[in-house]
Amino acid sequence: MTNARILVVDDEPQIRRVMRTTLVARGYMVSTARNGEEALQKVRDERFDLVLLDINMPGIGGMEACRIIRSQGDIPIVILSIRNAEKEKVEALDAGADDYVTKPFSMPELLARIRAALRRSPLTSPGTPDLLNLGKTAINFVARRVTVDGTEVRLTPKEFDLLRYLASNPDVVIPHAKLLQAVWGPDYGEEVEYLRVFMNQLRKKIEPDPSHPEYLLTEPWVGYRFSLPKKA
Amino acid sequence: MDSVTPMETDSGDDYGSASPAFTRETPGRLQVGKQGEPRLEVLVIFTDAAGTSAALQMADELAQELEAHIRLLVPYEVPYALPLTMPAVRVEFLEGQISNLAGKPRLEVAAQIYLCRDKRRALQLLLRPHSVIVVGGKKRWWPTSAQKLAQALQKDGHQVIFAELR
């Protein structure tokens, strides 16, 4: 799965550097944080598909950061730790971690665990197709490109994330709050007007007739639904 | 905000016209997209200092995510007893007030003051259909003037976001 955004949290610069290089080479978008506090700030400000979290850090530490991140949303968290004791693993998993990797680890194993964790992530679920053809509109989710009648249409990152989330859940009504939290982050949930503005912009860009949308449908008082074109 | 440009006043109908007496904006702010489409605009309507400040903050966030630019519209009502170009409050004072609001770091805003007789009518003339508008103010069970303005703009078919002042 490429294009997923991963936050690497470790106080050791070498580890952050190695992780960044390896993950970027695999097509992931990587952001780093030096400690728990910085990680929490980044999780609040940006949207990530996965967090790689070191346990032993100065400040609030990985375990507490894990608890807070989990309390705010469903981002998969993979713990990295030098401790191999059963008690530590149980504590981390109970704090909300999805997986626990003991250092030193082999890179192929870590990558496999990242892939496994991402499969459970709502924004990068395997339900998101690589390519989607909606009549004259073609969406390449891997390249993050949208073309209408062969002409490229520019979508902002947020518009693209919104479209990707909707497209990964076709023909399912997604409530406003769920959509806001999945795309904007855990602090959002009541900003229905925001969604309305973004949906209007998306419709203008991908729908043949934005005033009579075929794909991005409103479910009054509930949310939005991405309708796939019916096959003839 | 760099220049003050006097604009022509719509003298035909003094009662309802938008009558933009002055416009004040940052030159060269309007950008054109790749395909020749004008860049999306997020409009903020001035309500009061605190409400407008909240609206500008929200507009800033929205503009970044939509890759739009922000325009602050200040429709200022001039009583009939005074000539339209001579408001009770000096235009320079209004400009100073707006500069303080829009002059926050990182905020790129083109601000325009419109002297008018009727704010609602002025906005009807000024706004393009389906504009993206942010209005800031307090929310109360009994609608505040900012809430009423937001409702009226929504009724006119605009996409209105209310920035609640807590």
Interface residues (C-beta under 8 A of the other chain):
Chain A: T151 V153 R154 T156 P157 K158 E159 E191 E193 Y194 R196 V197 F198 N200 Q201
Chain B: G33 K34 Q35 L40 L62 E65 L66 E67 H130 V132 Q159 V160 I161 F162
